[in-house]
Amino acid sequence: MQNSLRTIFHVDVNSAFLSWSALKRLQEDPGSVDLRTIPSAVGGDVKTRHGVITAKSIPAKKYGVRTGEPVVKALQKCPQLITVPPDFETYRAYSHRLMDMLFALTPLVQQVSIDEAYLDVTELVSPEDREGAAALARSIRASVLAKLGFTVNVGISVNKLLAKMASDFEKPDRTHTLYPDEIQKKMWPLPIGELYGCGRATAEKLRLVGIDTIGDAAQADPAQLRSLLGPKAGMYISRSANGIGSTNVTPEREKAKSISNERTLSEDVNRDNYETNGIPVIRWLVQKVSDRMKKAGVAAQTVTLQVKSADFQRYSRQSSLPEATDSPAVLEDACLQLAERLLTGTEGLFSDGVPVRLIGVGVSRLSEKKMHQMDLFEWADQQQTEDEQAAAEAERRKRQEKENLLSSMLQQVNERYGEGTLIRGNPHISDPK
Ligand SMILES: [Mg+2]
């Protein structure tokens, strides 16, 4: 069963959005302070109430600033916090450069979000060669830092789950291993909520029955987990807590054709409670979808609102936007207009007295957000370290010497056998005259 062990890396950019915003700022204004060295955060649109922290610097973390919390709340904890708006064009461009570098190493790269990817590097280092794996991880980190200017964590193991868990250990700029023989020591003491794929609700249920750590879940009766969480989730938690996961790195760059989220309502929505129970759900769904679009670096041109009526019929309305966007405000407007047609308007379901039990929001006709990639390439080239420049110069000199040697050989041959007897690029000499 263990005869096909793989070496799997998980590469994860440290505070990706913040690092990339910091680099962009330094690029535009080299004299400015590096955001990574001060309490700073990337915050949503501060003018709308949807403004939340999407990334924070390590100094900001020390003040208790948390990803996902409202900007306003973060500022209460840390009044000197510098916030910058997100810049997804820049993020997309850095992401591209990183993936290009990883794909240059091996074709077995599976990008799973804008700032993380799994690599199957078994061909480069065998699973037995732990020192080799660590050295490869170190060189990936060093070259990303030298060429692109930001740090990554690399997690090393034999499957994707363990590699992902490993890359999440101490940050930034670290390599961590989580081999099967290290699970008990490194993974089992962690709180159950830190197990990849264990959401807040699942963690809460597990804690209620006394399962506080990943180790508790690993040692729990799988049947108990299945009856508590349902067959699928129960099985997943039981297996993952024991370090069992997929080794299948499917080469791909993240590309979504559509993104949607839906939610079953705790209480059917009709005309009377639409304002209080319907609209907030639509807004919440729009925010979810918009967050996912931003993570994928895409904009959408089509918005769909879908509902399921109390008698389980699905209905939907779609609209095209004048231009592709990922703006929650624009998407929300479009959705609320669709809701008027689908639900509250004279021809809507509510007019027929039909309540709904589920609402869904989706976007499609996705396009990648435009990039200024050229600037970035030029800039990244300037970031070459002096060593690299010296190496490139030596390489160039060597090539020149080779060419000189070749052309003097060519000359000698021509002198001896006459002009044109040597076919260039194919060192094969025709009959001498
Ligand atoms: Mg990351």
Residues whose N, C-alpha, C, O or C-beta is under 5 A from the ligand:
A	BS01	MG	D12 V13 N14 S15 A16 D115
